[in-house]
Amino acid sequence: MERRYVRGHYEELAAEYDEHWIYGPDYVPWMSGRIADALRLGPTDRIADIGSGTGLFAREVAKQLQPRHPVLCVDPSEAMLRQLGTPPPADLTPIVASAEDIAEGRTRLPYEQLDAMWLKESVHHVADPARTLRGLADRLAPGGRLLVVMLPATIQYPLFEAALARFEELQPDPVVIEEHLRAAGLGADLSHVEHELRIEREKYLGMVRARYMSLLSTFSDSEIEKGIEEMRAAHPEPVLVFPDRFAFVLGRRGGRPA
Ligand SMILES: C[S@@+](CC[C@H](N)C(=O)[O-])C[C@H]1O[C@@H](n2cnc3c(N)ncnc32)[C@H](O)[C@@H]1O
């Protein structure tokens, strides 16, 4: 997806982002717990959330982990990072930078090396994932872990047909991301986590109208309205129930942690 377009999308969405993503009270703690488990996070780890957005998950990970070093929240969108709070909480450090800026060394992090980092639903915004993931992997300490959390190549969301088709066009395949991590010299492994979403139909239609997924920004207002009509006809039920499935692609650098 075109860069400027993506930036504009998140600048506009920033203030409402958390509202759209908190489907229910359990979602953020559940996902944050899965991320912390997969990365085997410990309180002394030096951690970064790359493409952290508003820090929704970093905040919860920090709450569960009580890290000794602040979790670095890296995102190119200042508007998204501003949602961390002013000033940000002591256990989170915002850094305005893209994954590429970190990978290429254009932005230096406060930690020489990282023990763990994750990219949750941000890898699809990276122009050259093979190169960028290699650059990020190079920032890992011995024994360091890198987790890519992403939607699978196909999803079962109750969206209109054209949106589902465009998702499949744009979404990178987790298997290819796993290959990139191997090529970057990491031991890599692909697994999935899933939970059931229950969301009032009218709330979900409002999220679609607000273009809660960046792919929806590729549709005009009239295409979105037409899509919403299609969704209304296909889903007369007042509460939409559908699986939310995520690929977890985990890479691990060899060697013993210091
Ligand atoms: C779907 S949001 C996910 C935010 C957060 N990880 C979450 O799960 O709530 C995607 C985020 O990726 C960020 N982003 C866009 N391009 C990026 C890039 N090249 N490198 C890192 N992050 C990027 C956007 O600014 C946005 O905050």
The ligand as an SDF file (V2000), in Angstrom:
LIG
                    3D

 27 29  0  0  0  0  0  0  0  0999 V2000
   -2.7550   -1.8140   12.0950 C   0  0  0  0  0  0  0  0  0  0  0  0
   -1.7290   -0.6710   12.9520 S   0  0  0  0  0  0  0  0  0  0  0  0
   -1.1370   -1.7370   14.2560 C   0  0  0  0  0  0  0  0  0  0  0  0
   -0.7220   -0.9710   15.4790 C   0  0  0  0  0  0  0  0  0  0  0  0
   -0.3910   -1.8460   16.6890 C   0  0  0  0  0  0  0  0  0  0  0  0
    0.7250   -2.7360   16.4240 N   0  0  0  0  0  0  0  0  0  0  0  0
   -1.6130   -2.6380   17.0990 C   0  0  0  0  0  0  0  0  0  0  0  0
   -1.6540   -3.8410   16.8650 O   0  0  0  0  0  0  0  0  0  0  0  0
   -2.5370   -2.0170   17.6540 O   0  0  0  0  0  0  0  0  0  0  0  0
   -0.2980   -0.5070   11.9160 C   0  0  0  0  0  0  0  0  0  0  0  0
    0.7520    0.4490   12.4400 C   0  0  0  0  0  0  0  0  0  0  0  0
    1.9150    0.3200   11.6110 O   0  0  0  0  0  0  0  0  0  0  0  0
    2.4720    1.5990   11.4870 C   0  0  0  0  0  0  0  0  0  0  0  0
    3.3480    1.6240   10.2990 N   0  0  0  0  0  0  0  0  0  0  0  0
    3.0900    2.0540    9.0400 C   0  0  0  0  0  0  0  0  0  0  0  0
    4.1730    1.9380    8.2640 N   0  0  0  0  0  0  0  0  0  0  0  0
    5.1570    1.4010    9.0500 C   0  0  0  0  0  0  0  0  0  0  0  0
    6.5290    1.0710    8.8330 C   0  0  0  0  0  0  0  0  0  0  0  0
    7.0990    1.2180    7.6320 N   0  0  0  0  0  0  0  0  0  0  0  0
    7.2380    0.5930    9.8830 N   0  0  0  0  0  0  0  0  0  0  0  0
    6.6690    0.4350   11.1010 C   0  0  0  0  0  0  0  0  0  0  0  0
    5.3640    0.7210   11.3540 N   0  0  0  0  0  0  0  0  0  0  0  0
    4.6220    1.2060   10.3440 C   0  0  0  0  0  0  0  0  0  0  0  0
    1.2790    2.5370   11.3830 C   0  0  0  0  0  0  0  0  0  0  0  0
    1.6430    3.8930   11.6590 O   0  0  0  0  0  0  0  0  0  0  0  0
    0.3470    1.9300   12.4080 C   0  0  0  0  0  0  0  0  0  0  0  0
    0.5080    2.4860   13.6750 O   0  0  0  0  0  0  0  0  0  0  0  0
  1  2  1  0
  2  3  1  0
  2 10  1  0
  3  4  1  0
  4  5  1  0
  5  6  1  0
  5  7  1  0
  7  8  2  0
  7  9  1  0
 10 11  1  0
 11 12  1  0
 11 26  1  0
 12 13  1  0
 13 14  1  0
 13 24  1  0
 14 15  1  0
 14 23  1  0
 15 16  2  0
 16 17  1  0
 17 18  1  0
 17 23  2  0
 18 19  1  0
 18 20  2  0
 20 21  1  0
 21 22  2  0
 22 23  1  0
 24 25  1  0
 24 26  1  0
 26 27  1  0
M  CHG  2   2   1   9  -1
M  END
$$$$
